[in-house]
Amino acid sequence: MTDNIIITIGRQFGSGGHEIGNRLATRLDIPLYDHNLVKMAARELHLDESVAEEADESMLGKFLSAYVVGVGSYTSFITNEAVVEPVSDRLYAEQTEILKRLARRSSCVIVGRCADYILGDYSNYIHTFIYAFWEDRVRRIMSIYGMTEKQAKEKIRQVDKERRLYYEAHTGRKWGDIESHQVLLNSSLLGIDGTVDILEAAYRKKVEQIKKSR
């Protein structure tokens, strides 16, 4: 049994969830795992990183199952005589193994990746979902990506849909639901730093509990 504390962060697009995870990891001086997991999995599977990025947290990989994906190209078409596991499924399986190894190695913050489900057997976890008011999310995406209001709204709907489909397909749980994520925090009400404060306090409380249980 490990004493490592794992903080997982699910998030609505535009809620600041990734920034919150980054600031939290910096404060606690523990690793942050997010998009870098895709690169790790791609290397293990000998996949081109651009293909892995496209399939990441989306269901796109389901539509790439007719191909064997090699480094830099689609290397051959598959007939009925052979079946290849979809890219997204292969990535998910590999990320699952990587996440479990990383969780055993040290305490960490993990953004996305269905980490709350994958690491559900760990006792020392804080599974969080970050959300925000619609207007705040639109303003944030407009500011970060230089989009118009219309573009930002379309992007938010698209990314949220992809994340929801990805999460629910792999976990059988409802994305953003309290039963799935343990703690729901509204970054519009709390602010980015305020949300980080709460998660830092939860982490340090968990550290105290572990020490007392020894």
C-alpha positions in Angstrom: 0.0 0.0 0.0 1.4 3.3 -1.0 1.1 6.6 0.9 1.2 8.6 -2.3 -1.6 11.1 -2.7 -3.2 11.4 -6.1 -5.2 14.5 -7.2 -7.2 14.0 -10.3 -8.8 16.9 -12.1 -11.6 16.6 -14.6 -12.7 19.9 -16.1 -15.0 21.7 -18.4 -13.2 23.5 -21.3 -12.6 27.1 -20.3 -13.0 26.5 -16.6 -9.2 26.9 -15.9 -8.8 23.3 -14.8 -5.5 22.8 -16.4 -4.1 26.1 -15.0 -5.4 25.1 -11.5 -3.7 21.7 -11.8 -0.4 23.4 -12.9 -0.4 25.9 -10.0 -1.4 23.2 -7.5 1.5 20.9 -8.6 3.9 23.8 -8.4 2.8 24.7 -4.9 3.0 21.1 -3.7 6.2 20.4 -5.6 4.8 17.2 -7.1 4.6 16.1 -10.8 1.8 17.2 -13.1 0.7 14.7 -15.7 -1.5 15.8 -18.6 -0.8 16.0 -22.3 2.7 14.5 -21.6 1.0 11.2 -21.0 0.0 11.1 -24.6 3.6 11.4 -25.7 4.6 8.7 -23.2 2.0 6.3 -24.5 2.8 7.1 -28.1 6.4 6.2 -27.6 5.5 2.9 -25.9 3.2 2.0 -28.8 5.6 3.3 -31.5 2.9 5.7 -32.8 3.3 9.0 -34.5 2.7 11.7 -31.9 0.5 13.7 -34.2 -1.9 10.7 -34.6 -1.9 10.1 -30.8 -2.7 13.8 -30.2 -5.7 13.7 -32.6 -7.1 10.6 -30.8 -6.4 12.0 -27.4 -9.5 12.5 -25.2 -11.8 12.0 -28.2 -13.4 9.1 -30.0 -11.5 9.8 -33.2 -9.4 6.7 -32.7 -12.5 4.5 -33.3 -12.5 5.7 -36.9 -8.8 4.9 -37.4 -9.3 1.2 -36.7 -9.0 0.3 -40.4 -5.3 1.2 -40.3 -2.1 0.0 -38.8 -0.5 3.1 -37.6 3.2 3.2 -38.0 5.8 5.9 -37.2 5.1 8.8 -39.6 2.4 7.2 -41.7 -0.5 4.8 -42.1 1.4 1.8 -43.2 -1.2 -0.6 -44.5 -4.9 -1.2 -44.9 -6.5 -3.9 -42.9 -8.9 -6.4 -44.5 -11.4 -8.7 -42.8 -8.6 -11.2 -42.2 -7.1 -9.0 -39.6 -8.5 -6.7 -36.9 -6.6 -3.9 -35.3 -7.6 -2.3 -32.1 -8.7 1.3 -32.5 -6.0 3.9 -31.9 -8.0 5.5 -29.0 -8.4 2.2 -27.3 -4.7 1.4 -27.6 -3.7 4.8 -26.3 -6.2 4.4 -23.4 -4.9 1.0 -22.4 -1.3 2.2 -22.5 -2.0 5.4 -20.6 -3.8 3.2 -18.0 -0.6 1.2 -17.3 1.5 4.4 -17.3 -0.8 6.1 -14.8 -0.7 3.2 -12.5 3.1 3.1 -12.5 3.3 6.9 -12.0 0.8 6.7 -9.1 3.0 4.1 -7.4 6.1 6.2 -7.9 5.0 9.4 -6.2 2.2 11.8 -5.3 1.0 13.7 -8.3 -1.6 15.8 -10.0 -3.3 14.3 -13.1 -5.5 16.4 -15.4 -8.0 14.4 -17.5 -7.2 11.0 -18.8 -10.1 9.3 -16.9 -7.6 9.2 -14.0 -10.3 9.1 -11.3 -11.7 5.9 -12.8 -8.4 4.3 -13.6 -7.0 4.9 -10.1 -10.2 4.2 -8.3 -8.7 1.4 -6.3 -6.2 3.8 -4.6 -7.2 4.9 -1.1 -5.3 8.2 -1.0 -7.0 10.1 -3.8 -8.8 13.4 -4.3 -11.0 13.2 -7.4 -12.0 16.7 -8.5 -14.1 18.2 -11.3 -13.7 21.9 -12.1 -16.5 23.8 -13.8 -17.4 27.5 -14.3 -20.2 29.7 -15.4 -20.8 29.7 -19.2 -20.0 33.4 -19.6 -16.7 33.1 -17.8 -15.7 30.1 -19.9 -16.5 32.0 -23.1 -14.4 35.0 -22.0 -11.5 32.8 -21.0 -11.4 31.0 -24.3 -11.7 34.2 -26.3 -8.8 35.6 -24.3 -6.5 32.6 -24.5 -7.1 31.7 -28.1 -7.9 35.1 -29.6 -11.3 33.8 -30.8 -14.5 35.7 -31.4 -17.4 35.1 -29.1 -19.1 32.8 -31.6 -15.9 30.8 -32.2 -15.3 30.4 -28.5 -18.8 29.1 -27.9 -18.5 26.6 -30.7 -15.1 25.5 -29.4 -16.4 25.0 -25.9 -19.4 22.9 -27.1 -17.1 20.8 -29.3 -14.4 20.1 -26.7 -16.9 19.4 -23.9 -18.7 17.0 -26.1 -15.5 15.1 -27.0 -14.4 14.9 -23.3 -17.9 13.7 -22.2 -18.0 11.0 -24.9 -14.4 9.9 -24.2 -15.0 9.8 -20.4 -18.4 8.0 -20.5 -17.3 5.5 -23.2 -14.3 4.4 -21.1 -15.8 4.6 -17.6 -19.6 4.0 -17.9 -20.0 7.0 -15.6 -21.5 10.4 -16.1 -18.9 13.1 -16.9 -19.0 15.9 -14.4 -21.3 14.1 -11.9 -20.6 14.2 -8.2 -20.9 10.4 -8.0 -18.0 10.2 -10.5 -15.7 12.9 -9.2 -16.1 13.2 -5.4 -15.5 17.0 -5.3 -17.0 19.6 -7.7 -15.5 23.1 -7.5 -16.8 26.2 -9.3 -13.8 28.3 -10.4 -16.1 31.2 -11.3 -17.1 31.6 -7.6 -13.8 30.5 -6.1 -11.3 32.0 -8.6 -8.3 30.1 -9.9 -6.2 30.7 -6.8 -9.1 30.1 -4.5 -9.7 26.7 -6.1 -6.0 25.9 -5.8 -6.2 26.9 -2.1 -9.0 24.4 -1.4 -7.2 21.6 -3.2 -3.9 22.3 -1.4 -5.7 22.3 1.9 -7.3 19.0 1.0 -4.0 17.5 0.1 -2.3 18.7 3.3 -5.2 17.3 5.3 -4.7 14.0 3.6 -1.0 14.0 4.5 -1.9 14.5 8.2 -4.4 11.7 8.1 -1.8 9.3 6.6 0.8 10.3 9.3 -1.7 9.7 12.1 -2.7 6.3 10.7 0.8 4.9 10.8 
